[in-house]
Amino acid sequence: FSSLEQEQKVLTMSVLKLEDSEIKRLQAESAEWCRYNGLVMREGQVASLTLTPGSVPKSCVKLAQDLAPAFNKLIHKICGDIEFLLKVHENVPDDFTQRLAKIVKIIDEEGGDPQKAQLGIFRSDYMLHESSSNDEPKIQQVEINTISASFASLSFFTHNLHRYLIERKWIPGISVDQLVAHQSLDRVCSGLYEAYTLYGNKDAVIVMVVDPNENNTSDQKHIEYYLWNKYKVPMVRKSLTDIGERASLNPTTKACTIDGSEVAIFYLRAGYTPSDHPTELQWEARLLMERSLAIVCPNIRYHLCGTKKMQQVWAIPGILEKYLTPEECKLLRESFVGLYSLDPKDNPQEIISKVLAHPADYVMKPQREGGGNLLYKENMVEALTTMDDEEKSAYIIMDRILPPAETTYFFTKGVVNVLPGKEEEK
């Protein structure tokens, strides 16, 4: 959520130790701050967060910032290569992924999407990796999220919480000057505003596509309010079911209207799992959005580009060079970990043997976006030894990232859990 820049290799937060009285004060003050500043979940429960910021070497912060435009360019370029995008996913044995690919084909056969602009709000997730205690930590990419990249708001407020606690001197030994500047909420809203301006109708609305049972509404509502307070741009919340039942297209202009308002942008904060599409109505809603003049964030091609399969294909020698400069390719590869296909056509027997021999060194990841469902150690071994080839090919294997340990004070459900760093582990 929030991070410190560190000059030295030694991460000072790993030796931070708070007394019980200091932890109780942090817990009480943080809970109050969160409730009064909207750092909460749907029912007003304080969001799970760290009470102290994590520490990251300055070189890693700089690399993460430099990587963002290169990854954005890569996704945009690949999504313009529809033949390649579809070929990558043609053998992925996942019905949901194939439905996405089907919509890509339909829109392409109809002459391409009619939108005036494209908008991507992506979030690339990294972890620090330390192969041994003598090595300098480096960032490694876990995944890139091309749809419903959440926590732009709550991470911004977590940063502000940490700043407040440090300024009040309730977290010892840290200066606010060490905090990394945090602009995620403003950047997301400025991107939405730029796209709204390009659409060209000041009377139109932005539709945030949401899960009606969403627990993370606060993160979403902060965006709605920020857009209005800074830009006076209206945002409304609709589900895929709402869109399927009540949205319509002008047959001539392709402008989309719902509940009497023209839609400038569909901003998807749902639609990335099969459970978001319980019937054909929700799939029809997604196809309608893609056929409309409204800017879809993300469009169906950006969405499909966020699979683990695509991430694995990026790592194949020669792929990046088709879309990026040599300097950009070198930069991106600094963040890559080992990624391995389980598709029978890619002869995965060698990597499967390595995983079975050293399961602690790998992670098994499903293709779809949405988090969770990772397999580790015994569960991964069981899956690799019991699944058939088709079932296995719905996953990829990734080298396990080994972050340096540091003491973390994790606040969740009103309780502070102290997760020990290296000194305590010894």
N, C-alpha and C positions, 0 to 999 in steps of 0.2 A: 504494500500500500504506500509506504513512504520510505525514503532511503536517505542515507548520509553519504557524502563524498569523503573518501579517506585518502590521504596522501601516501601513507605507508602501506606495505604489504600486510602487516598485522592489523586485523580488524578489531578496533578497540571495543566494539560492542560485545565481543565474545567474553570480555572479562567484567562487564557491567554486572554488579551485584547490588540489589536493593534489599534493604531491611524490610521486615514484615510490616512495620509501621508505614514505610514509604510506599509499599505495594498497596496497602489499604487506602492511603490517600489518593494514589493514582487511580485506583478502581472507582472510588466515590466521585472524584472530580471529573473523571472521564465520562462516567455514566451520565452525570448531569449535563456536561458539555454536549454530549452526543444527542441527548433528548431535546435540548433547546436549539440545536443547530441542524437537526434533520439527518443525523448520521444513524439512521434507524432502518428497520425493515418494515414490512407491510403493517403489522399490528402494533407498531411503535416500539418493538423490542430493539435494543441497541444492537447494531451490526457487529459481527465478530471481527476483531481487529487486534493488531499488536499495539501495546501501550507504549512501546519504544520503537523508533525507526530502525530498520535494518541498515547494515553498513555495506557499502559497495565502493571498490576502488574507482577513482576518478577516470582512469583509462577505460573502465567498463561502461561507465555512464556515457562517456564520449562516444564509444563504439555503438552503443544502443541508439543514440541519437543519429549517428551517421547511417546506421542500417535502415532506418525507417523509410527515407525516400527511395532507397534502392529496392527494398521489398515492395513498396507501393508500385514502382515502375514495373517490376517483374510481373506482379499480378495483372496489372493493366495490359501489358504486352501479351501475356499468355491468353488472356480473355479475348483478345483480338484474333487469336489463332484458334478458331473454333474446331477445326479438324484435329489439331493436336489435343485440345482440351477434351474432346469426346473420345479420342483414341486412348488417352491415359485411363479413362474410366470405363471403357467398354467391357472389361472383364471383371469389374468389381462386383462380387456377388451380394449386393445389398439393394433391396427393392427401393429404399428411399433415395439412394444415390442415383439409381437408374431412372426414377421419376424426375429428378432434377435434370438429368441429361436429356430426357425426353422433351422437356419444356425448352431446353436450349435448341434442340433440333426443330421443334415446331416454329419457334420465333425466327430461326435462321431460314427455314423454308418459306416463311411468310414475308421474307425480305428484310429481316433484321428489326431490332426494336426501334420504335419511333421517338425515343426520348431525345431531348435537346442536349443533355449532358449526362455524365455518369458521376456518381458519388460513392466513394468507398470510405467507410469508417472502420479501419482495421486495428487490431491490437496484437502485437507480436509479444509472446510470453517467453521470458528468458529465466534461467537460473544460473547462479554462479557455480562453476565446476572447479574442483580442486583435486587433481588426480593423486597428489601426495602433499604432505604438510610442507614440503620444501618448494612446491610449485606456486607461482603467482596465480591467483584465481582468475578465471576468464568466464565471460558469459557464453552460454550455449542456448540455442533456441529450442524451446519445448514444442511450440506450435505457433501458428498464426491464425487468428480468428478473423474471418471475413464477414461474418454475420453476427448481429446481436452482441457486439463487443461491449460488455457491461463494465460498470464500476468507474466510469469516467467521473461521475459525481462523487460517489462515496470515497474514492481514493483521494480526490481533491480535499474533501472535508477531513479525512484522516490526516493528511499533510497539515492542515490547519490546526487540528487537535494537537499533533506533535509539537508544532511551533508554539502553541499556547502553553503546553506543559513545560517545554524547555524555557520559555521566557519567564514563567513563574518559578523556575529553578526547582521543579519537582522531579526532573530527570537530571541527575548530576553529571558533570563532566562533558557536556555537549553544548556546542554553540549553535545558534540558529543559522549562522553563516555556513554551517556544514550541510544544511538541508538542501537537497536538489530542488530547483524551481519546479513547480507543479502547475501546469496549465491545461490539464486534460479537459476539464469542463468547458473552458473558453474555446479550446481548439475544436471540440466536437460541435459546439453551437455555431462557431464561425463557419465551419464547413457546411452545416445545414443552411445557414443564412446565405452563403455564396450560391449554393445550388438553388435555393428559393428565388434569389434574384435572377438567376439565369433562366428559370422557368418563365418569368415575365408577367405574372398576374398577381398583383398585390392584394387581390381579394381572395386568393386561394388559401388553402390550409395545408399544413403538414400533418399527415396521418402517421402516428406511431402505432405500428402493428404489434399488439400485445397479447399475451396469454391472459385470459380472464381470471385465472387463479394465480397470477404472478405474485411472488413473495418479495421481489426486489423493486417494488413500486417507487420507493423513495429515490433511488438512483435515477429512475426514469422521470419522475415529476420535477426534480431539480432542473433537468434539461428543458422541460416545458416552461418552467417559470423563468429560467435564465433567458431563453429565446424571447419571451414576451418582454421582460424587463429591459433587455438591452436593445432588441431589434423590433419589438412590437409585431412579431410574427406569431400567428396563432397555431397551436398544435392541439390536435384532438387524438383520443385513444380509441382504436377500433380493433376488434379481433378478426382473424381470418373468416370466422363465421359471419360476422357483421358485413364484411366486404363481399363475401359470396352471396349473401342474401339481399344486400341493399345497394351495392355499387353498380354503376352502369357506365358504358362508354358511348361517346358521341361517334356515330358511324363514320362521320366525315373527318373530324379533327382528332379523334382518339382521346379527347379530353375525358378524364374520369371524374364523376361526381358521386358523392355519397352523402345522404341526409341533407341535400340541398347545397352542398359546398363542393367547389371544384378542388381537386387534389393536386398540389404541386409536387409533393414528395411522399412516397411511402417509405417510412423509416422502420425497418424490421427489427423488432426486439423479441420476435417469436418466429416460428416457422422453420426451425433448424432441427427438429426431431420428428419422428413418425407420430408421436403422441399429439403433435400440433395439427395433424391431418387425420382425424378419426374417420372422416367420410370423404367422398369425392368433392363435396362442396368446398372444402378448404383448398384442395388442389385447383379447382376451377378459379378460386379467388386469386391464387398465385399466378395462374396463367393470365387472368384478366389484368393484373397489375403489370405484367411484362408486356402485354399488348397495348397498354395505355401510354398516353403522352407524359404521364407523371414520371418523375425521376424515381427509380426504385433503388433504395440503399439497403443491401446491395442488390444489384441486378443478378439474374440467375447465373450468369457466367462467373461473376465475382464469388457468389456463394459456392459454386462447384469447385472453385479454385482453392477453397479452404480445407479440402480433405487431407487426411494423413497420406493417402496415396500420392497426391500431388507433391506434398512435402518430400516424400521419399524419392519421387522422380526428379525433383530439383537437384538432388545430390548426385545423380548420374553424370559422369564426366561428359561435357559437351552440351548439356541441356541449357545451362545458364547462358552460354556463349551465343545462343540463337537470339537472345533477347536483350542482353546487356553488354556494356563495354568491358574490356579486360579488367579495368580498375574496379568496377562494380562487382564483377564475378569474384575477384579476390577478396573483396570486403565481405560479401555474403558468406563465403566459405569459412571465414573466421568464426562464424557463429554456428556452423553445422556440426551436428553429432552424427554418428553412424546410423544410417537408416536402411532397413533391409526389407525387401519384398518377400511375402509368403505365397505369392502367386506361383502355381506349379510351372507355368511357362518360364519363370525366372530361375528355375532350379534351386529352390531354397534349402536343399538338404544340408549344405555346408553350414549355413547360419543356424539351422535348427539343431544340428549337432553341437555347435558352440554354446547355444543357449542351454541345452540340456546338461552340458558339462559344467557350465558356470552361470547358473540362473541369476545369481545376485548381480551380475554385470549388465543385465538387460531388462527392458520393459516391453510388454506386448500391448499395442494400442489399436483400438477400433478405428475405422475409416471416418466415421461421422464426427461432426462438430457437436459441442455441447458439454464436454467435460465428463469426468468419471469413467467407469467401466475399464480402467486399466488393469492389467494382470501382471502380478509380480511373483517371483520365486515359485513356491509350490503350486499356486493357482495357474501360473504360466506353464509350468511343466506338465500339469494335468491337461491343460488345454491342448498343448502341442502333441501330446501322446494319445488323446482321445478324439480330437476333431478330425473330420475328413478334410481332404484338400480344399474343397470349396469353402468350408467353414473357416479354415485357417487363412484363406486368401482375403477374407474380410478384415484382416488385421495386418499391421506391419510390426516389425521388431525395431526397437530403438536402443542404442547404447544408453545405459543408465547414467544420469547426471549425478555427481557426488558433490553437493554443496558443502562449503566449510561450515562447521558447527559454530553457533553463537547463542548465548543465552537470550531467550525470547520470552517476553511476558505477554501471553496470549489471553485476551479478554473475550470470553464467549458465554452467553447465557447468564451474565451477571457474575461470573466466576473468573478469577485470574489463574491461569495455569502457567507455571514456570517451566519452560522447556530448556533443559540444561545445555550449556556449551561445552567446549573441549575440557576446560579445567575441571568441571564437575564430573565429566565422564571418566576422567583419569582416576 
